[in-house]
């Protein structure tokens, strides 16, 4: 398949290399690769915020061309939702190592 060799081109996490601890963004590349392969549940398990990030990015790009009422509030709401999901999933992931 066309997306089989994606793992060979992934960047390594500098935070994990230096300190030995994953950062808040660890798993994003692997989750995106899993999405391209069609493994949607595995992508969510790898990085739970992947779908809300895609939704936010799609909204931002759409909003560049089409302006609508409350667009700023919706984008800010999605941004804070993403931050909450990332922080909570990171805390859960780190609690498993302690």
C-alpha distances in whole Angstrom, upper triangle without the diagonal:
4,6,6,9,11,13,14,16,18,21,24,26,30,32,30,31,34,35,33,33,30,30,30,27,25,22,21,18,17,17,16,12,13,14,11,9,11,14,17,19,18,18,21,22,21,23,25,26,22,23,27,26,23,26,29,27,26,30,31,29,30,34,34,34,36,39,40,42,42,39,40,41,37,35,38,37,33,34,36,34,31,34,35,32,31,34,34,31,32,35,34,31,34,36,34,35,38
4,6,8,9,12,13,14,16,19,22,25,28,30,29,29,33,34,32,32,29,29,29,25,24,21,20,16,16,16,14,11,13,13,9,9,12,14,17,20,19,18,21,23,21,22,25,25,21,22,25,24,21,24,27,24,24,28,28,26,28,31,31,31,33,36,38,40,40,36,37,39,35,33,36,36,32,32,35,33,30,32,34,31,29,33,33,30,31,34,33,31,33,36,34,35,38
4,6,6,9,11,11,12,16,19,21,25,27,25,26,29,31,29,28,25,25,25,21,20,17,16,13,12,13,11,7,9,10,7,6,10,12,14,17,15,14,18,19,17,19,21,21,18,19,22,21,19,22,24,22,22,26,26,25,27,30,30,30,32,35,36,39,38,34,35,36,33,31,33,33,29,29,31,30,26,29,30,27,26,29,30,26,27,31,30,27,30,32,31,31,35
4,6,8,9,11,12,16,18,21,24,26,25,25,29,30,28,27,24,25,25,22,20,17,17,14,12,14,13,9,10,12,9,8,11,12,16,18,15,15,19,19,17,19,22,23,20,21,25,23,22,25,27,25,25,29,30,28,30,33,33,34,36,38,40,42,41,37,38,39,36,34,35,35,31,31,33,31,28,30,32,28,27,30,30,27,27,31,29,27,29,32,30,30,34
4,6,6,8,10,13,16,19,22,24,23,22,26,28,26,26,23,24,25,21,19,17,16,13,12,14,13,9,12,14,11,11,14,15,18,20,17,17,20,21,18,20,23,24,20,23,26,24,22,26,27,25,26,30,30,28,31,34,33,34,37,39,40,43,41,38,38,39,36,34,36,36,32,31,34,32,29,30,32,29,27,30,31,27,27,31,30,27,29,32,30,29,33
4,5,6,7,11,13,16,19,21,20,20,24,25,24,23,20,21,21,18,16,14,13,9,9,11,10,7,9,11,9,10,13,14,16,18,16,14,18,18,16,17,20,20,17,19,22,20,19,23,24,22,23,26,26,25,28,30,30,31,34,36,37,39,38,35,35,36,33,30,32,32,28,28,30,28,25,26,28,25,23,26,28,24,24,28,27,24,26,29,28,27,31
4,5,5,9,11,13,17,19,17,17,21,22,20,20,18,19,19,16,14,12,12,9,8,11,11,8,10,13,12,12,15,15,17,18,15,14,17,17,14,16,19,20,17,20,23,21,20,24,25,23,25,28,28,27,30,32,32,34,36,38,39,41,39,36,36,37,34,31,32,32,29,28,30,28,25,26,28,25,22,25,26,23,22,25,25,22,24,27,25,24,28
4,6,9,11,14,17,19,18,17,21,23,21,22,19,20,22,19,16,15,15,11,11,14,14,11,14,16,15,15,18,18,20,22,19,18,21,21,18,19,23,23,21,23,26,24,23,27,28,25,27,30,30,29,32,34,34,35,38,40,41,43,42,38,38,39,36,34,35,35,32,30,32,31,28,29,31,28,25,28,29,26,25,28,28,25,26,29,28,27,30
4,7,9,13,15,18,17,17,20,22,21,21,19,19,20,17,15,14,14,10,11,14,13,11,14,16,14,15,19,19,21,22,20,18,21,21,18,19,22,22,19,22,24,21,21,25,25,23,24,28,27,26,29,31,30,32,35,37,38,40,39,35,35,36,34,31,32,33,29,28,30,30,26,27,29,27,24,26,28,25,24,28,28,25,26,29,28,27,31
4,7,9,12,15,14,14,17,19,18,18,15,15,16,13,11,11,10,7,8,11,11,9,13,15,14,15,18,18,19,20,17,15,18,18,15,15,19,19,16,20,22,19,19,23,23,21,23,26,25,25,28,30,29,32,34,35,37,39,37,33,33,34,32,29,30,30,27,25,27,26,23,23,25,23,20,23,25,22,20,24,24,21,22,26,25,24,27
4,7,9,12,12,11,14,16,16,16,13,13,15,12,10,11,11,8,10,13,13,12,15,17,17,18,21,21,21,23,20,17,20,20,16,16,20,19,17,21,22,19,20,23,23,21,24,26,25,25,28,30,29,32,34,35,37,39,37,33,32,33,31,28,29,30,26,24,26,26,22,22,25,23,20,22,24,21,19,23,24,21,21,25,24,23,26
4,6,9,8,8,11,13,12,12,11,11,14,11,9,10,11,10,11,14,15,14,17,19,19,20,23,22,23,23,20,18,20,20,16,16,20,19,18,22,23,21,22,25,25,23,26,29,28,28,31,32,32,35,37,38,39,40,38,35,34,34,33,30,30,30,27,25,26,26,22,22,24,22,19,21,23,20,18,21,22,18,19,22,22,20,23
4,5,5,6,9,10,10,9,7,8,10,9,7,9,11,10,12,14,15,16,18,20,21,22,24,23,23,23,20,18,19,19,15,15,18,18,17,21,22,19,21,24,24,22,26,28,27,27,31,32,31,34,36,37,38,39,36,33,32,32,31,28,27,28,25,23,24,24,20,19,21,20,16,17,20,18,15,18,19,16,16,20,19,18,20
4,5,5,6,8,9,10,9,9,12,11,10,13,14,14,16,18,19,19,22,24,24,26,28,26,27,27,24,22,23,22,19,18,21,21,21,24,25,22,24,27,26,25,28,30,28,29,33,33,33,36,38,38,39,40,38,35,33,34,33,29,29,30,27,24,25,26,22,21,23,22,18,19,22,20,17,19,21,18,17,21,21,19,21
4,5,5,6,7,7,6,6,10,10,9,13,14,15,16,18,20,21,22,24,26,27,29,27,27,26,24,22,22,21,18,17,20,20,20,24,24,22,24,27,26,25,28,30,29,30,33,34,33,37,38,38,39,40,37,34,32,33,32,29,28,28,26,23,24,24,21,19,21,20,16,16,19,18,14,16,18,16,14,18,19,16,18
4,6,5,4,5,5,7,11,11,9,12,14,14,15,17,19,20,21,23,25,25,27,25,25,25,22,20,21,20,16,16,19,20,20,24,24,22,25,28,27,26,30,31,30,31,35,35,35,39,40,40,41,42,39,36,35,35,33,30,30,30,28,25,25,25,22,20,22,21,17,17,19,17,14,16,17,14,13,16,16,14,16
4,6,6,8,9,10,14,14,12,14,16,16,17,20,21,21,23,25,26,27,29,27,28,28,24,23,24,23,19,19,23,23,23,27,28,25,27,30,29,29,32,34,33,33,37,38,37,40,42,43,44,45,42,39,37,38,36,33,33,33,31,28,28,29,25,24,25,24,21,21,23,21,18,20,21,18,16,20,20,17,19
4,6,8,10,11,15,15,14,17,19,19,20,23,24,24,26,28,29,30,32,31,31,30,27,26,27,25,22,22,25,25,25,29,29,27,29,32,31,30,33,35,34,35,38,39,38,42,43,44,45,45,42,40,38,38,37,34,33,34,32,29,29,29,26,24,26,25,21,21,23,22,18,20,22,19,17,20,21,18,19
4,5,8,10,13,15,13,17,19,20,20,22,24,25,26,29,30,31,33,30,30,29,27,25,26,24,21,21,23,24,25,28,28,26,29,32,31,30,34,35,34,35,39,39,39,42,44,44,44,45,42,39,37,37,36,33,32,32,31,28,27,28,25,23,24,23,20,19,21,20,16,17,19,16,14,17,18,14,16
4,7,10,13,14,12,15,18,18,18,20,23,23,24,27,28,29,30,28,28,27,24,23,23,21,18,19,22,22,23,27,27,26,28,31,30,30,33,35,34,35,39,39,39,43,44,44,45,45,42,40,38,38,36,34,32,33,30,28,28,28,25,23,24,23,19,19,20,18,15,16,17,14,12,15,15,12,14
4,7,10,12,10,13,15,17,17,18,21,22,22,25,27,27,28,26,26,25,22,21,21,19,16,16,19,19,20,24,24,23,25,28,27,27,31,32,31,33,36,36,37,40,41,41,42,42,39,36,35,34,33,30,29,29,27,25,24,24,21,19,20,19,16,15,16,15,11,12,14,11,9,12,13,10,12
4,7,8,6,9,12,13,13,15,17,18,19,21,23,24,25,23,22,21,19,17,17,16,13,12,15,16,17,20,21,19,22,24,24,24,27,29,28,30,32,33,34,37,38,38,38,39,36,33,32,31,30,27,26,26,24,22,21,21,18,16,17,16,13,13,14,12,9,11,12,9,8,12,12,11,13
4,5,5,9,10,13,14,15,17,18,19,21,23,24,25,23,22,22,19,17,17,16,13,12,14,14,15,19,19,17,20,22,21,21,24,26,25,27,30,30,30,34,35,35,35,36,33,30,28,28,27,24,23,23,21,18,18,18,15,13,15,14,10,10,13,11,8,11,13,11,10,14,15,14,16
4,6,9,9,12,14,13,15,18,18,19,22,23,24,22,20,20,18,16,15,14,12,10,11,11,12,16,15,14,17,19,18,18,22,23,22,24,27,27,28,31,32,32,32,32,29,27,25,24,23,21,19,19,17,15,15,15,11,10,11,10,7,7,10,9,6,9,11,10,10,14,15,15,17
4,6,6,9,11,11,12,14,15,16,18,20,21,19,18,18,16,14,14,14,11,8,11,10,10,14,14,12,14,17,16,16,19,21,20,22,24,25,26,29,30,30,31,31,29,26,24,24,23,20,19,20,17,15,16,15,12,11,13,12,8,10,12,11,9,12,14,12,13,16,17,17,19
4,6,8,8,9,11,13,14,16,18,19,20,18,17,17,15,12,13,12,9,8,11,11,11,15,16,14,16,19,19,19,22,24,23,24,27,28,29,32,33,33,34,35,32,29,28,28,26,23,23,23,20,18,19,18,15,14,16,14,10,12,14,11,9,13,13,11,12,15,15,15,18
4,6,5,6,9,10,10,12,14,15,16,14,14,14,11,9,10,10,6,6,9,10,9,13,15,13,15,18,18,18,20,23,23,24,26,27,28,31,32,33,33,34,32,29,28,28,26,23,23,23,20,19,19,18,15,15,16,13,11,13,14,11,10,14,14,11,13,16,16,16,19
4,6,5,6,9,10,10,12,14,15,14,13,14,12,9,10,11,8,6,9,9,7,11,12,10,11,15,15,14,17,19,19,20,22,24,25,27,28,29,30,31,29,26,25,25,23,20,21,21,17,16,18,16,13,14,16,13,11,14,15,12,12,16,16,14,16,19,19,19,22
4,5,5,6,9,10,11,12,14,14,14,15,13,10,12,13,10,9,12,12,10,13,15,13,13,16,17,16,18,21,20,20,23,25,25,28,29,31,31,33,31,28,27,28,26,23,24,24,20,19,21,20,16,17,19,17,14,17,19,16,15,19,19,17,19,22,21,21,25
4,5,5,6,9,10,11,12,11,12,13,10,7,10,11,7,8,12,13,10,13,16,14,14,18,19,18,20,23,23,23,26,28,28,30,32,33,34,35,33,30,30,30,27,25,26,26,22,21,23,21,18,19,20,17,15,18,19,16,15,19,18,16,18,21,20,20,23
4,5,5,6,9,10,10,9,9,10,7,4,7,8,6,6,9,10,7,10,13,12,12,15,16,16,17,20,21,21,23,25,26,28,29,30,31,32,30,27,27,27,24,22,23,23,19,19,20,18,15,17,18,15,13,17,17,14,15,18,17,15,18,21,20,21,24
4,5,5,6,9,10,10,9,12,10,7,10,12,9,9,11,11,7,10,13,11,10,13,15,14,15,18,19,18,21,23,24,25,27,28,29,31,29,26,26,27,24,21,23,23,19,19,21,19,16,18,20,17,15,19,20,17,17,21,21,19,21,24,23,24,27
4,5,5,6,9,9,10,12,10,8,12,13,10,11,14,14,11,13,16,15,13,17,19,17,18,21,22,21,23,26,27,28,30,31,32,34,33,30,30,30,27,25,27,26,23,22,25,23,19,21,23,20,18,22,22,19,20,23,22,20,23,25,24,25,28
4,5,5,6,5,7,9,7,5,9,10,9,10,12,14,11,12,16,15,14,17,19,18,19,22,23,23,25,27,28,29,31,32,33,35,33,30,31,31,27,26,27,26,23,23,25,22,19,22,22,19,18,21,21,18,19,22,21,19,22,24,23,24,27
4,5,5,6,6,9,8,6,9,11,10,11,12,13,9,10,13,13,11,14,16,16,16,19,20,20,21,24,25,26,27,29,29,31,30,27,28,28,25,23,25,24,20,21,23,21,18,21,22,18,18,21,22,18,20,23,22,21,24,26,25,26,30
4,5,8,9,12,11,9,13,15,14,14,16,16,12,13,16,15,13,16,18,17,16,20,21,20,22,25,25,26,27,30,31,33,32,29,30,30,27,25,27,27,23,23,26,24,21,23,25,22,21,25,25,22,23,27,26,24,27,29,28,29,32
4,6,8,11,10,10,13,15,14,15,17,18,14,15,19,18,16,19,21,20,20,23,25,24,25,28,29,30,31,33,34,36,35,32,33,33,30,28,30,29,26,26,28,26,23,26,27,23,23,26,26,23,24,27,26,24,27,29,27,29,32
4,6,9,9,9,11,13,14,15,16,17,14,13,17,17,15,17,20,20,19,22,24,23,24,27,28,29,30,32,32,34,33,30,32,32,28,27,29,28,24,25,27,24,22,25,26,22,22,26,25,22,24,27,25,24,27,29,27,29,32
4,6,5,6,9,10,11,12,13,15,13,13,17,17,16,18,21,20,20,23,25,25,26,29,30,31,32,33,33,35,34,31,32,32,28,27,29,27,24,25,26,23,21,24,24,20,20,23,23,19,21,24,22,20,24,26,24,26,29
4,5,5,6,9,10,11,11,12,10,9,13,14,13,15,18,18,18,20,23,23,23,26,28,29,29,31,30,32,30,28,29,28,25,24,26,24,20,22,23,20,18,21,21,17,18,21,20,17,19,22,20,19,23,24,23,25,28
4,5,5,6,9,10,9,12,11,11,14,16,15,17,19,20,20,23,25,25,26,28,30,32,32,33,32,33,31,29,30,29,26,25,26,24,21,22,23,20,18,20,20,16,17,20,18,15,18,20,18,17,21,22,20,23,26
4,5,5,6,9,10,12,11,12,15,16,16,18,20,21,22,24,26,26,27,30,31,33,33,35,34,35,33,31,31,31,28,26,27,26,22,23,24,21,18,21,20,17,16,19,18,15,17,19,17,15,19,20,18,20,24
4,5,5,6,7,10,7,9,12,13,12,15,17,17,18,21,22,23,24,26,28,29,30,31,31,32,30,28,28,28,25,23,24,23,19,20,21,18,16,18,18,14,14,17,17,13,15,18,17,15,18,20,19,21,24
4,5,5,5,7,7,8,10,12,12,14,16,17,18,20,22,23,24,26,28,29,29,30,30,31,28,26,26,26,22,21,22,20,17,18,18,15,13,16,15,11,12,15,14,11,13,16,14,13,17,19,18,20,23
4,6,6,9,10,11,14,15,16,17,19,20,21,23,25,26,27,29,31,33,33,34,33,34,31,29,29,28,25,24,25,23,20,20,20,17,15,17,16,12,12,15,13,10,12,14,12,11,15,16,14,17,20
4,7,9,9,11,14,14,15,17,19,19,21,23,24,25,27,29,30,32,33,34,33,34,32,29,29,28,26,24,24,23,20,20,20,18,15,16,16,13,12,14,14,10,11,14,12,10,14,16,14,16,19
4,6,6,9,11,10,12,14,15,16,18,20,21,22,24,25,27,29,30,30,30,31,28,26,25,25,22,20,21,19,16,16,16,14,11,12,13,9,8,11,11,8,9,13,12,10,13,16,15,17,20
4,6,7,8,10,11,13,14,16,17,19,20,22,23,24,26,28,28,29,28,29,26,24,24,23,20,19,19,17,14,14,14,12,9,11,11,7,7,10,10,7,10,12,11,11,14,16,16,18,21
4,6,5,6,9,10,10,12,14,15,16,18,20,21,23,25,25,25,25,25,23,21,20,19,17,15,15,14,11,11,11,9,6,8,9,6,6,10,10,8,10,13,13,13,16,18,19,20,23
4,6,5,6,9,10,11,12,14,15,17,18,20,21,24,24,25,25,26,24,21,21,21,18,16,17,16,12,12,14,12,9,11,13,10,9,13,14,12,13,16,16,16,18,21,21,22,25
4,5,5,6,9,10,10,12,14,15,16,18,20,22,22,23,22,23,21,19,20,19,16,14,16,15,11,12,14,11,9,13,14,11,12,15,15,14,16,19,18,18,21,23,23,25,28
4,5,5,6,9,10,10,12,14,15,16,18,20,20,20,20,21,18,16,16,15,12,11,12,11,7,9,10,8,6,10,11,9,10,14,14,13,16,18,18,19,21,23,24,26,28
4,5,5,6,8,10,11,12,14,15,17,19,19,20,20,21,19,16,16,16,13,11,12,12,8,8,11,9,7,10,12,10,10,14,15,14,15,18,19,19,21,24,24,26,28
4,5,5,6,9,10,11,12,14,16,17,18,19,19,21,19,16,17,17,14,12,14,14,10,11,14,13,10,13,15,13,14,17,18,17,19,22,22,22,24,26,27,28,31
4,6,5,6,9,10,10,12,14,16,16,17,16,18,16,13,14,15,11,10,12,12,8,10,13,11,10,14,15,14,15,18,19,18,20,23,23,23,26,28,29,30,33
4,5,5,6,9,10,10,13,15,15,15,15,16,14,11,11,12,9,7,9,10,6,7,11,10,9,12,14,13,14,17,18,18,20,22,23,23,26,28,29,30,32
4,5,5,6,8,10,11,13,14,15,16,18,16,13,13,15,12,9,12,13,10,10,14,13,11,14,17,16,16,19,21,20,21,24,25,25,27,29,30,31,34
4,5,5,6,8,10,11,12,14,14,17,16,12,14,15,12,10,14,14,11,12,16,15,14,17,19,18,18,22,23,22,24,27,27,27,30,32,33,34,36
4,5,5,6,9,10,10,11,11,13,12,9,10,12,9,7,11,12,9,11,14,14,13,16,19,18,19,22,23,23,25,27,28,28,31,33,34,35,37
4,5,5,6,9,10,10,12,14,13,9,10,12,10,7,11,13,11,11,14,15,14,16,19,19,19,22,24,24,25,28,29,29,31,33,34,36,38
4,5,5,7,9,11,13,16,15,12,13,16,13,11,15,16,14,14,18,18,17,19,22,22,22,25,27,26,27,30,31,31,33,36,36,38,40
4,5,6,6,8,10,13,14,10,13,15,13,11,15,16,14,16,19,19,18,21,23,23,24,27,28,28,29,32,33,33,35,37,38,40,42
4,5,5,5,8,10,11,7,10,12,11,10,13,15,14,15,18,19,18,21,23,23,24,26,28,28,30,32,33,34,36,38,39,40,42
4,6,7,10,13,14,11,12,15,14,12,15,18,16,17,20,21,20,22,25,25,25,28,30,30,31,34,35,35,37,40,41,42,44
4,7,10,14,15,12,14,17,16,15,18,20,19,20,23,24,23,25,28,28,28,31,33,33,34,37,38,38,40,42,43,45,47
4,6,10,12,10,13,15,14,14,17,19,18,19,22,23,23,25,27,27,28,31,33,33,34,37,38,38,40,42,44,45,47
4,7,9,7,10,13,12,12,15,17,17,18,21,22,22,24,26,27,28,30,32,33,34,36,37,38,40,42,43,45,47
4,6,6,9,11,10,12,14,15,16,18,20,20,22,24,25,26,28,30,31,32,34,36,37,38,40,41,43,45,46
4,5,8,9,9,11,13,14,15,17,19,20,21,23,25,26,27,29,30,32,33,35,36,38,39,41,43,44,46
4,5,5,6,9,10,11,12,14,15,16,18,20,21,22,24,26,27,28,30,32,33,34,36,37,39,41,42
4,6,5,6,9,10,11,12,14,15,16,18,20,21,22,24,26,27,28,30,31,33,34,36,38,39,41
4,5,5,6,8,10,10,12,14,15,16,18,20,21,22,24,26,27,28,30,31,33,34,36,38,39
4,5,5,6,9,10,11,12,14,15,16,18,20,21,22,24,26,27,28,30,31,33,35,37,38
4,5,5,6,8,10,10,12,14,15,16,18,20,21,22,24,26,27,28,30,31,33,35,36
4,5,5,6,9,10,10,12,14,15,16,18,20,21,22,24,26,27,28,30,32,33,35
4,5,5,6,8,10,10,12,14,15,16,18,20,21,22,24,25,27,28,31,32,33
4,5,5,6,9,10,11,12,14,15,16,18,20,21,22,24,26,27,29,31,32
4,6,5,6,9,10,10,12,14,15,16,18,20,21,22,24,26,27,29,30
4,5,5,6,9,10,11,12,14,15,16,18,20,21,22,24,26,28,29
4,5,5,6,9,10,10,12,14,15,16,18,20,21,22,25,26,27
4,5,5,6,9,10,11,12,14,15,16,18,20,21,23,25,26
4,5,5,6,9,10,11,12,14,15,16,18,20,21,23,25
4,6,5,6,8,10,10,12,14,15,16,18,20,22,23
4,5,5,6,8,10,11,12,14,15,16,19,20,21
4,6,5,6,8,10,11,12,14,15,17,19,20
4,6,5,6,9,10,10,12,14,16,17,19
4,6,5,6,9,10,10,12,14,16,17
4,5,5,6,9,10,11,13,15,16
4,5,5,6,9,10,11,13,15
4,5,5,6,8,10,11,13
4,5,5,6,9,10,11
4,6,5,7,9,10
4,6,6,7,10
4,5,5,7
4,5,5
4,6
4
